[in-house]
Amino acid sequence: MKKCLIPLLICFLSLSCHRTPGSSILKTTQVKVTAPFSMPAITIPDFSNAPKFLITDYGAVPNDKVKTGKAISDAINKATVSGGIVVIPKGEWLTGKVHLKSNVNLHLEQGAVLSFSEDPNDYLPAVHTTWEGMECYNYSPLVYAYNCTNVAITGKGELKANMETWQKWFARPTAHMNSLKYLYDLAAKDIPVEERQMVNDSAHLRPQFIQFNRCQNVLMEDVSIRNSPFWTVHPYLSKNVVIRKINIYAHGHNNDGVDPEMSENVLIEDCIFDQGDDAISIKSGRDHDAWRLHTPAKNIIIRNCLVKNGHQLVALGSELSGGIENVLIDNCRVVDGAKLNHLLFIKTNERRGGFVKNIYMQNVESGKIDLGILGIETDVLYQWKDLMPTYKRVLTPIQDIYLTNVHATDVTFISRILGEKELPINNVLLKKVTADKVSDKDNIHDNLKNFKKEL
């Protein structure tokens, strides 16, 4: 009998919680979501009974970047041992980079502002990260979690990026573009990532604000984020991610709100986006790197979100070389005057490969949109068109796109779908997709098969 009970006990523990080496058990909980595709329950950490580690107990001092940064790091090192909450109390706290660890919840109390230095040297040494879908060693994201399990950022406080330096780096002079060419060439030749060192005097590859890199069981809840050097929240190669009730205001260059890249089982809900770029942009890596990593972005739910400004409500690509599948956008609203180009924009080009399939948008309401409700383009290269040659031509199959009960007040078109003659886009359904005013044609299509429109 004893021989039977012990394996059963071990099995029970392994199913109900996660243990990292040298740590005690931290509880997890599951979030179940209904979708028009098979959607697994999402596992997230439960810090409800975890001990708290107040940064002032570890020497944090307002306006002292060095002492506060060290205090946060020391508190994280303590909290990770058994699982705990690192508390940022009310007040403004200046810091450099924050590196999270497993079983840690960075919690910002109401009235707390965690203010991140504008000095690039505070984000060194370089870490394993990405730039627009290419892996490299670059400045650390301002908040960085690498290979962590059970990690969270919560609370009603604010994370703020000071922008004095980063906004100067928004410009893309020749030296910056040459660095992008260099990185692209390294990736195309499969040069080891450790050799792709991109920190120098002129590359100016801005870091992401928050990056969960190769993490599992991630929770972001309630926090506000103001400004960002680059993409704002970037779950990368991560699994089981819930981002809810966050409020982002970031109007700089490339300031997407949330960029789930090569990540799976992701829920983004009840968020407010006021962006300088896409509110949400789903990605899966660029060209050779993504083919090497071979990891699609999949099982992504976006619901009950409000967009105040941005380029698109949801974009897919153009970095989609690992593939994107099983996406649901439900019950979202875009305010009038938000300056969006599209509600849903799928973009790729002849270099990307990958695939797009099983994309659903439903119950979305919007004011005026500069272009249209749905855009699909297969020749989007931006500055790369003349910057680098096409080393390998791989087209992107796009199929099974379903929009239901979507309305905007004023658009140029309802849908513009421009496929490749060699590989037409296949199976697009628009059901009750309407606009009060259409200034051009309802539907502008080229190289599209099996299009259906229902009123």
Residue pairs with C-beta under 8 A, 6 or more apart in sequence:
13 19
13 25
16 27
16 28
17 25
17 26
17 27
17 28
18 25
18 26
18 28
18 149
18 150
18 217
19 25
20 102
20 103
20 149
20 150
22 81
23 80
23 81
23 82
23 83
23 102
23 103
24 81
24 82
24 83
25 83
26 45
26 46
26 47
26 50
26 83
26 103
26 150
27 45
27 46
27 48
27 49
28 43
28 44
28 45
28 46
28 150
28 217
29 43
29 44
29 45
29 46
30 41
30 42
30 43
30 44
31 41
31 42
31 43
31 44
31 242
31 267
32 41
32 42
33 39
33 41
33 42
33 267
33 301
35 299
35 301
35 326
35 328
35 360
36 328
36 358
36 360
36 402
37 299
37 326
37 328
37 358
37 360
38 326
39 265
39 299
39 301
39 326
40 265
40 299
42 240
42 241
42 242
42 265
42 266
42 267
43 216
43 217
43 240
44 152
44 217
44 218
44 219
44 240
44 242
45 103
45 105
45 150
45 151
45 152
45 217
45 219
47 83
47 84
47 85
47 105
47 107
47 152
47 154
50 79
50 83
50 84
50 85
50 105
51 79
51 82
51 84
51 85
52 84
52 85
52 87
52 107
53 75
53 78
53 79
53 84
53 85
53 86
53 87
54 75
54 87
54 89
55 68
55 71
55 72
55 75
55 86
55 87
55 88
55 89
55 93
56 71
56 89
57 75
58 70
58 71
58 72
58 74
58 75
58 78
59 67
59 70
59 71
59 74
60 67
60 68
60 71
60 72
60 93
61 67
61 68
62 68
62 91
62 92
62 93
62 94
63 92
63 94
64 94
65 94
65 95
65 96
65 117
65 122
68 93
68 94
68 95
69 95
69 96
69 97
69 98
69 122
72 86
72 88
72 95
72 98
73 98
73 99
75 86
76 86
76 98
76 99
76 100
76 101
76 104
76 106
77 101
78 84
79 85
79 86
79 101
79 103
79 104
79 105
80 101
80 102
80 103
80 104
82 103
83 103
83 104
83 150
84 103
84 104
84 105
85 104
85 105
85 107
86 104
86 105
86 106
86 107
87 107
87 109
88 106
88 107
88 108
88 109
88 112
88 114
88 155
88 157
89 109
89 112
90 109
90 110
90 111
90 112
90 157
91 111
91 112
91 113
92 112
92 113
92 115
93 112
93 113
93 114
93 115
94 115
94 116
94 117
95 114
95 115
95 116
95 117
96 116
96 117
96 119
96 122
96 123
97 116
97 122
97 123
97 140
97 141
97 142
97 143
97 144
98 106
98 114
98 142
98 143
98 144
99 140
99 144
99 145
99 146
100 106
100 143
100 144
100 145
100 148
100 151
100 153
101 145
101 148
101 151
102 148
102 149
102 150
102 151
103 149
103 150
103 151
104 148
104 151
104 152
105 151
105 152
105 153
105 154
105 219
106 143
106 152
106 153
106 154
107 152
107 153
107 154
107 155
108 114
108 153
108 154
108 155
108 156
108 157
108 158
108 159
108 223
109 155
109 156
109 157
110 155
110 156
110 157
111 157
112 155
112 157
112 158
113 157
113 158
113 159
113 160
114 157
114 158
114 159
114 160
115 160
115 162
116 142
116 159
116 160
116 161
116 162
116 209
117 162
118 161
118 162
118 163
118 164
118 165
118 166
119 165
120 139
120 165
123 139
123 140
123 141
123 142
123 207
124 139
124 140
124 199
125 140
126 137
126 138
126 139
126 140
126 197
126 198
126 199
127 137
127 138
127 139
127 140
127 141
127 144
127 146
128 135
128 137
128 146
128 193
128 213
129 135
129 136
129 137
129 138
129 139
129 140
129 141
129 144
129 207
129 208
129 211
129 213
130 136
130 138
130 234
130 236
130 261
131 138
131 180
131 183
131 198
131 205
132 286
132 319
133 261
133 283
133 285
133 286
133 287
133 289
133 290
133 319
133 321
134 183
134 184
134 187
134 196
134 285
134 286
134 289
135 187
135 193
135 196
135 289
136 183
136 186
136 193
136 196
136 197
136 198
136 205
137 193
137 194
137 196
137 197
137 198
137 199
138 198
138 199
138 205
138 207
139 199
139 205
139 206
139 207
140 207
141 207
141 208
141 209
141 210
141 211
141 234
142 159
142 161
142 207
142 208
142 209
142 210
142 229
143 153
143 159
143 209
143 210
143 211
144 210
144 211
144 213
145 151
145 211
145 212
145 213
145 215
145 218
146 213
146 214
146 215
147 213
147 214
147 215
148 212
148 215
148 216
149 215
149 216
149 217
150 216
150 217
151 212
151 215
151 217
151 218
151 219
152 218
152 219
152 220
152 221
153 159
153 210
153 219
153 220
153 221
153 223
154 219
154 220
154 221
154 222
154 223
155 222
155 223
156 222
156 223
156 224
157 223
157 224
158 223
158 224
158 225
158 226
159 209
159 210
159 223
159 224
159 225
159 226
160 225
160 226
160 227
161 209
161 226
161 227
161 228
161 229
162 227
163 227
163 229
163 252
166 206
166 229
166 230
166 252
167 252
169 176
169 204
169 206
169 229
170 206
170 252
170 253
172 383
173 202
175 202
175 203
175 204
176 202
176 203
176 204
176 205
177 383
177 387
179 198
179 200
179 202
179 203
179 204
179 205
180 205
180 387
181 387
181 388
183 196
183 198
183 205
184 384
184 387
184 388
185 388
186 195
186 196
187 196
187 286
187 287
187 288
187 289
188 287
188 288
188 391
190 288
190 292
198 205
199 205
206 229
206 230
206 254
207 229
207 230
208 228
208 229
208 230
208 231
208 232
208 234
209 225
209 227
209 228
209 229
209 230
209 231
209 232
209 233
209 234
209 250
210 220
210 225
210 232
210 233
210 234
211 234
211 235
211 236
212 218
212 234
212 235
212 236
212 238
212 241
213 236
213 237
213 238
214 236
214 237
214 238
215 235
215 238
215 239
215 241
216 238
216 239
216 240
217 239
217 240
218 235
218 238
218 240
218 241
218 242
219 242
220 233
220 242
220 243
220 244
220 246
221 242
221 243
221 244
221 245
221 246
222 244
222 245
222 246
223 246
223 247
224 246
224 247
224 248
224 249
225 232
225 233
225 246
225 247
225 248
225 249
225 250
226 249
226 250
227 249
227 250
227 252
228 248
228 250
228 252
228 255
229 252
230 254
230 255
231 254
231 255
231 256
231 259
231 281
232 248
232 250
232 255
232 256
232 257
232 258
232 259
232 275
233 243
233 246
233 248
233 257
233 258
233 259
234 258
234 259
234 261
235 241
235 243
235 258
235 259
235 260
235 261
235 263
235 266
236 261
236 262
236 263
237 261
237 262
237 263
237 293
237 295
238 260
238 263
239 263
239 264
239 265
240 265
241 260
241 263
241 265
241 266
241 267
242 266
242 267
242 269
243 258
243 266
243 267
243 268
243 269
243 271
244 267
244 268
244 269
244 270
244 271
245 269
245 270
245 271
246 271
246 272
247 271
247 272
248 257
248 258
248 271
248 272
248 273
248 274
248 275
249 274
250 257
250 274
250 275
250 276
251 274
251 275
251 276
251 309
252 276
253 276
253 277
254 276
254 277
255 275
255 276
255 277
256 275
256 277
256 278
256 279
256 280
256 281
257 271
257 273
257 275
257 278
257 279
257 280
257 310
258 268
258 271
258 279
258 280
258 281
259 280
259 281
259 282
259 283
260 266
260 268
260 280
260 282
260 283
260 297
260 300
261 282
261 283
261 284
261 285
261 297
261 319
262 283
262 284
262 285
262 290
262 293
262 295
262 296
262 297
262 322
263 297
263 300
264 296
264 297
264 298
264 299
264 300
265 299
266 299
266 300
266 301
267 301
267 303
268 280
268 300
268 301
268 302
268 303
268 305
269 301
269 302
269 303
269 304
269 305
270 303
270 304
270 305
271 305
271 306
272 305
272 306
272 308
273 279
273 280
273 305
273 306
273 307
273 308
273 309
273 310
274 307
274 308
274 309
274 310
275 307
275 309
275 310
275 311
276 309
276 310
277 310
277 311
278 310
278 311
278 312
278 314
278 315
278 345
279 305
279 307
279 310
279 312
279 313
279 314
280 302
280 305
280 313
280 314
280 315
281 312
281 314
281 315
281 316
282 297
282 300
282 314
282 315
282 316
282 317
282 320
282 324
282 327
283 297
283 316
283 317
283 319
283 320
283 324
284 290
284 295
284 296
284 297
284 319
284 320
284 321
284 322
284 323
284 324
284 354
285 293
285 295
285 319
285 320
285 321
285 322
286 319
286 321
286 352
287 321
287 351
287 352
287 353
287 391
287 392
288 391
288 392
289 321
290 319
290 320
290 321
290 322
290 353
290 354
291 321
291 322
291 353
293 322
294 322
295 322
296 322
296 323
296 324
296 325
296 354
296 355
297 320
297 322
297 323
297 324
297 325
298 323
298 324
298 325
298 326
299 326
300 326
300 327
300 328
301 327
301 328
301 330
302 314
302 327
302 328
302 329
302 330
302 332
303 328
303 329
303 330
303 331
303 332
304 330
304 331
304 332
305 313
305 332
305 333
306 332
306 333
306 334
306 335
307 313
307 332
307 333
307 334
307 335
307 338
307 340
308 335
308 338
309 338
309 339
310 338
310 339
310 340
311 340
311 341
311 345
312 340
312 341
312 342
312 343
312 344
312 345
313 329
313 332
313 334
313 340
313 342
313 343
313 344
313 364
313 366
314 327
314 329
314 343
314 344
314 345
314 361
315 342
315 344
315 345
315 346
315 347
316 324
316 327
316 344
316 345
316 346
316 347
316 356
316 359
317 324
317 346
317 347
317 348
317 352
317 356
317 380
318 347
318 348
318 349
318 352
318 380
318 381
318 382
319 352
320 348
320 352
320 354
320 355
320 356
320 396
321 352
321 353
321 354
321 394
322 354
323 354
323 355
323 356
324 354
324 355
324 356
324 357
324 359
325 355
325 356
325 357
325 358
326 358
327 358
327 359
327 360
328 360
328 361
328 362
329 344
329 360
329 361
329 362
329 364
330 360
330 361
330 362
330 363
330 364
331 362
331 363
331 364
332 363
332 364
332 365
333 364
333 365
333 366
334 340
334 343
334 364
334 365
334 366
334 367
334 369
334 408
335 367
336 367
336 368
336 409
337 367
337 368
338 366
338 367
339 370
340 366
340 369
340 370
341 369
341 370
341 371
341 375
342 369
342 371
342 372
342 373
342 374
342 375
343 361
343 364
343 366
343 369
343 373
343 374
343 406
343 408
344 359
344 361
344 373
344 374
344 375
344 403
345 374
345 375
345 376
345 377
346 356
346 359
346 375
346 376
346 377
346 398
346 401
347 375
347 376
347 377
347 380
348 354
348 356
348 377
348 378
348 380
348 396
348 398
349 378
349 379
349 380
349 381
350 378
350 379
350 390
350 393
350 394
350 395
350 420
351 381
351 384
351 390
351 391
351 392
351 393
351 394
352 394
352 396
353 394
353 395
353 396
354 396
355 396
355 397
355 398
356 396
356 397
356 398
356 399
356 401
357 397
357 398
357 399
357 400
358 400
359 400
359 401
359 402
360 402
360 403
360 404
361 374
361 402
361 403
361 404
361 406
362 402
362 403
362 404
362 405
362 406
363 404
363 405
363 406
364 405
364 406
364 407
365 406
365 407
365 408
366 373
366 406
366 407
366 408
366 409
367 408
367 409
367 410
368 408
368 409
368 410
368 411
369 408
369 410
369 411
369 412
370 412
371 411
371 412
371 413
371 416
372 411
372 412
372 413
372 414
372 415
372 416
373 403
373 406
373 408
373 411
373 413
373 414
373 415
373 433
373 435
374 401
374 403
374 414
374 415
374 416
374 417
374 428
374 430
374 433
375 415
375 416
375 417
376 398
376 401
376 415
376 416
376 417
376 418
376 419
376 425
376 428
377 416
377 418
378 395
378 396
378 398
378 418
378 419
378 420
378 425
379 418
395 420
395 422
395 423
396 423
397 423
397 426
398 419
398 425
398 426
399 425
399 426
399 427
400 426
400 427
401 425
401 427
401 428
401 429
402 428
402 429
402 431
403 429
403 430
403 431
403 433
404 429
404 431
404 432
404 433
405 431
405 432
405 433
406 432
406 433
406 434
407 433
407 434
407 435
408 434
408 435
408 436
409 435
409 436
409 437
410 435
410 436
410 437
410 439
411 435
411 437
411 438
411 439
412 438
412 439
412 440
413 438
413 440
413 441
413 442
413 443
413 444
414 430
414 433
414 434
414 435
414 438
414 442
414 443
415 428
415 430
415 433
415 442
415 443
415 444
415 445
416 443
416 444
416 445
417 425
417 428
417 443
417 444
417 445
417 446
417 448
417 451
418 444
418 445
418 446
418 447
419 425
419 446
419 447
419 448
420 447
421 447
423 447
424 447
424 448
424 449
425 447
425 448
425 449
426 448
426 449
426 450
427 449
427 450
428 448
428 450
428 451
428 452
429 451
429 452
429 453
429 454
430 452
430 453
430 454
431 453
431 454
432 454
432 455
433 453
443 451
443 453
445 451
